[in-house]
């Protein structure tokens, strides 16, 4: 989380924004960096991962980092070193997880429509394959079985249940609400007996876990716990029949984007562990799949102010060089990220609509109170999750640079690719 301080009494009107102990103004001035650039505090991510581990109080657990939130190599490696496994959703993420040092035994693979090639990578990864391919339908169980038979191996699977929560019971945006009947995700509860039958009939599958994931940016525990209850109830039915190793209640722990977040990841884990115990399942590994809550608050997107536009009736736009292609969350989920000036100027503040250069009306970071006087750069806060990982090159724009901080200094930089890359790419079809 960026902090603001006033280290220089000679310039008392200037706040200095820092991340990971480094001044953001210094980072933006580095010739390798410029704008738009994501900056991440790896120490903050590791501290959050350690705090989450501690919330299990020594009980057997697996924190499978949902790599889709931020799949940059230094981030995944730092979280792997902090004891995290991975939740992957593609063959590419699976390969990356293993190349970042995550043991196959600590990887679960979620997501619908996995291809045969992707299933093969999971079944063949490591001596026993990955910890579990999370089957999202009865039909997928048969597909995994067929691939395992072809490869002459046994695949470990878990069943991702769809707990059929009321779509309104989760306090999150409808695009990231996955635990209701209409979602493409998870095995419907009515199909669980068929799924059990399919798993026990196969000699190429071992059912080792039961899981659910009901949504993201969840800021109250009720819906999460309702889903966990379903997982635990089904696990009790399964445990006499299958060599269950784990129950996994998913990710989704919300973060504070500025409007507050009353619960912490540790609150979710504490309440889930109590339920697990109530169900007599506390000898099983408890898994969770956090993405955003480990990385979101520890990243910012830096952008340059390109120009201002003042219209009639007090309409003001602050035009910056980062757009919806760099950070898609406001356009896609009406998400609000705080925008703060990097070099705060003295004097009065005004409301500015902060917008990017992309030719879409939704390329809009919303109204923000910012200095009336000119300033050079802004930081868009809490952009460590689902920022770069969802970025695109729409409108012929380059992907942003990425800067990684550790121990109060820059430890790695991924520079922005020149725009000629995009031009050549468009011309490369032969
Ligand atoms: N497990 C599964 C199976 C998931 O599908 C997801 C996220 C997670 C874990 C991690 O959820 P988290 O802890 O990060 O909330 N792009 C959206 C979020 C999409 C989440 C997709 N699934 C956003 O920017 O808000």
Boltz pocket constraint, residues with backbone or C-beta under 6 A from the ligand:
constraints:
  - pocket:
      binder: B
      contacts: [[A, 66], [A, 69], [A, 87], [A, 110], [A, 111], [A, 176], [A, 213], [A, 215], [A, 216], [A, 217], [A, 250], [A, 251], [A, 252], [A, 253], [A, 289], [A, 290], [A, 291], [A, 292], [A, 293], [A, 329], [A, 333], [A, 385], [A, 386]]
      max_distance: 6.0
